Amino acid sequence: MSVIEKAVEKIEDWKGKQISIHPLSGGLTNTNYKVEVDGAPFFVRVPGESTELLAIDRANEHHNARAASQAGVAPKVLHHVPEYNVMVTEFIHGETMSKDSLNAPGMPTRMAQAIKKLNEGPRFLRDFNMFRLTEYYLSLCRDRDIKIPDGYDERMETVGRIEQAMSAKPLPTVPCNNDLLAENYIYTDGKLWLVDYEYSGNNDPTFELGNTCQEMQFSNSQIEEVCAAYFGEAREDMIARMKLNMIMSDVGWGLWAAIQAKISTIDFDFWGWAIERWGRAVEKMDSMEFEGWLRDVQK
């Protein structure tokens, strides 16, 4: 029996009912399914192979997914099968978003509003820090001889400067998803849902904002729109924090992609993604604006 079949058998509420299992496309870490139980749909997530190497804490994910549901931005967690790390949530009938759809007029504001609702919800179980995660991913790559894009080690001094500058006036941490790429937004009936809490944790909100702006490749005006919708105004210091966190998003998740290129069985060009992300990070670190961002976050 497959993991999904074993997990389905463990759910007491489903015993003796008519069950059909339908694989869903799109996951970059896990395998996702739509499971119909006597005709009622459920979303079921089955972890991918070796995902523990990516620093995913399944107990943390389960706790935080429930908290995000309480905040009103995530689907309800209905069942949990801990022996297989399988989680069942309500099935949201809506549009899985894309970069193009989230670049539509007004969407940056809606994204910021949904993020703020999550950030104001119940605290998450553990913290998230991209600087520490980057160190872990780098050490994993060294230990397992995983190929990474050229120049990472040489740029860690610059990463240290970013952390030092942002630590001068730190923001209180709030519950964050930390991985809001386009496909982790679902749009239905005028509402944006935020899904997938594998990397969730209490974090600086400007990482959440900067990370998602980077994923959407937002323009400066769109970044300002997100900042204004979240903070009430497009503050220079907050925009600078978002810009520096856009760099850290690509630094950290670029290493994630390099590791996935080595361990994942999913048909996706992870190495190409690692190169693309690292190239963007280097471009911003070498930009004329970089030193100004470091100054602005310390004002």
C-alpha positions, 0 to 999 in steps of 0.5 A: 500500500502507498503512504496515502492509502495507509494514512486514509485507512487510519482515519476513523471517521472515514472507515466504511465510507466510499473513498476515492483518491486523486493526485493533485499537481503543483507541490514542490516538496510534497505530494498532494491529493484530493480525497473524496469521502462519500462525495465530500472533498478533502485536501491531503498532504503527504510529505516528500522523501528526505524533507526532514533535511530541509529543516521542516518540523512537522509538529511545528507545521501541524500546530501552526496550520491550526493557528493560521486557521484560527486567524481566519486565513487558512483552511481548517485542519480536520485530521492528522496522522502523525505516524505518516506526517499526513495532514488533512484539511478542508478543501478550498474551492478556489483559484490557485494563484500565479505570479500573473494573477497576483500582479493584477491591480489591487492584488498587492493590497489584498496580499498585504491585508491577508498577511496582516490578518495572519500576523495578528493571529495566534502565536506560532509554536517556534521561531523562524530566522532565515539567517540561521536557516541559511547557515544550516543549509550551507553546512548541509551542502558542505557535509553532503557535497551538494553543489551550490552556485558559485560565490555563496561562501564569499558573500556570507560577509555581506549577509552578515552585514544585512543581519547586523543592520537589521538587528539595530532596530528589530521588529517584534516577531509575529506568526509568519508563513515565510514561504508565500510563493504564488501557489500558496495563495488561493482566491475565492469569493473575494478572499485570499487564503494562505496555505502551506505552513511547512516553514512557518514560524514567528518572524520579522513581518518584513521578511514575510512581505519582502519574500512574497514581493520577491516571489511575485517579482513586484515592481517598486511601486507594487512593493510600496503598495504592499508596505502602505497597505500593511503599515499604513504608509510606505515608510522608507525604513520598512521598504528598506527592510523589505528590500533586504529581506528580498535578498535573504529570501533568494539567498536562503531559498536558493540553497533550498533549491540546490538541496532539492536538486540533489534529493528531490524526486519531483520533476522540476528544474531545481538547479535552474531555480537555484541559479536564478535566485542566487543571481537575483540576490547578487544583483541586489547586493551589488546594486547602487541602492544596497548601502542605502538600504543598510542605512535606512533600516538603522534610522 
